[in-house]
Amino acid sequence: MTNRERLPNQSQTEFLTPAGAAAELHITARTIRAWIACGRLRAVRTDPGRGGRLLVRRSDVLALLLPVQAGGAA
């Protein structure tokens, strides 16, 4: 998929699994994977050639909350 890229040389604490991202947003991991598949949320694989772990940036997950919080504050 075009929305996946190699894991950059950054700390693992900046990344979440789909289950961890789902917990942050109070939704299911299946929804997170669907968002990755449709391009709404970017993801990286730790070892693309061997089906490594799928991870999303914590900042990308938290950015999904911004429109909701801004709309709810009005």
C-alpha positions in Angstrom: 0.0 0.0 0.0 1.1 3.5 -0.7 0.3 4.8 2.8 2.9 2.5 4.4 6.5 3.3 4.7 9.6 1.9 6.4 10.0 2.5 10.1 12.2 5.6 10.6 15.0 5.6 13.1 13.0 7.0 16.0 12.1 5.9 19.4 9.5 3.0 19.5 7.6 5.0 22.2 6.4 7.4 19.5 4.5 4.5 17.8 1.4 2.5 18.7 0.0 -0.8 17.5 -3.5 -0.7 16.0 -4.8 -2.0 19.3 -3.0 0.8 21.2 -4.2 3.4 18.8 -7.8 2.0 19.1 -7.6 2.3 22.9 -6.5 5.9 22.7 -9.5 6.8 20.5 -12.0 4.4 22.2 -12.7 2.6 19.0 -11.9 -0.9 17.7 -8.6 -2.0 16.2 -10.5 -3.1 13.2 -11.5 0.5 12.6 -7.9 1.6 12.9 -6.9 -1.0 10.3 -9.7 0.1 8.0 -8.5 3.7 8.3 -4.9 2.6 7.4 -6.2 0.7 4.4 -8.2 3.7 3.1 -5.4 6.1 3.7 -7.0 8.1 6.6 -4.2 7.0 8.9 -0.6 6.4 7.9 1.2 3.3 9.2 4.6 1.7 9.0 5.8 -1.9 9.1 8.8 -2.9 11.2 9.9 -5.5 8.6 7.9 -5.2 5.4 9.4 -8.2 3.7 8.4 -10.5 6.6 5.0 -9.2 7.6 6.4 -7.3 10.6 4.4 -5.3 13.1 2.1 -2.6 11.9 2.6 0.6 13.8 1.1 4.1 13.7 2.6 7.4 14.9 1.1 8.5 18.2 1.0 12.1 16.9 -1.1 11.0 13.8 -3.6 9.2 16.2 -3.9 12.3 18.4 -4.3 14.5 15.4 -7.5 12.6 14.6 -8.9 14.0 17.8 -8.3 17.7 17.0 -11.3 18.2 14.7 -13.6 16.5 17.2 -12.4 18.6 20.1 -12.5 21.9 18.2 -16.1 21.1 17.1 -17.2 20.1 20.5 -15.8 23.2 22.2 -18.1 25.5 20.3 
